[in-house]
Amino acid sequence: MKLPALHLNRKTMVELLRLSLPMVVSQGAFAVMIFTDRYFMSQIEPVQMAAALGGGVASFFSISLFLAMSCSALRFIILDSFIAQ
């Protein structure tokens, strides 16, 4: 059971950066949006801020749970395809 070696040269890293840059920008924009939303809510009243924090944590937990399960399943599928070769 030998996995193929990774070839991390400059061309590979540039391609990886090109593919990942939109995701990095998207996550950064999401963080700025959440910060701005919470800042304006804190200007209204702290109760709204506390409610948004609890809702955000519940939303993150719900998304993370299913994302982790799907990533784990995908990892096993990819690993099995490498082993089968």
N, C-alpha and C positions, 0 to 999 in steps of 0.2 A: 504494500500500500504506500506508494511513493507519489506525493503530490508534485505537480510541475513547479519548477523554480520560477520566481518572479523576476522579470527583467525590468528593473527600475533605472532606465536611462533618462536623459534629458527630454527626449521626444515623448516618452511615456508620461513623464511628470507634466509636461506642457499640455498634453491631451487630457490628463486627469484634471488639471486646473481649469481648462476650457469647459469641461463637462460640469464641474462642481461650482463654478462661479455663479451661475444663476441661483443655485440653491443657497449659497452663502448670502447673496444679496437679498433673497427672499426672506431668509430668517432674520437678517439684520433689520429689514423694513418692518417685519412683524414685531420685533423687540421694541423698535421706536414707537410703533403704533400702540402697543400695550402701555409703554411708559407714558405717552401723551394722554391716553385714555384715563389712566389712573391719576395722573396729575390734575386733570380737569375735574375728575370726581372728588378729589381731595379738597378742591376749592369750594365745592357745593356743601358737602357735609361728610364727616368721617364715617357715618353709617353706610353711605353708598360705597365708600372705599372698601370697607370691611366686607360688604356683600360681594363686590366685584372680585376681591381676593379669594374668597371661598369658592365662588363660581369658577374662577380661573383654575384653581387647584383641582376642582372636580373634573373640569373639562380636560385638563392635561392628563390626569390619571386615566380617564376613560380612553383617550386617544392612545396613550402610551401602552396601556395594557394590550390592546389589539395590535398595535404596531409591533410590539415586542414578540407577540405570538406569531405574527406573519413573518417577521424577519427570521425567527428561529426555524420555522418550517422551511422557508426558502433556503436557509443555510444548509439544512440537511439534504434538500433536493439537489443543490449545486454540488455538495460534497459527494453525494452518491453518484452523480454523473461523472465526476472526476475519477472516482474509484473504479467505475465500470469501464473506463477507457483503458 
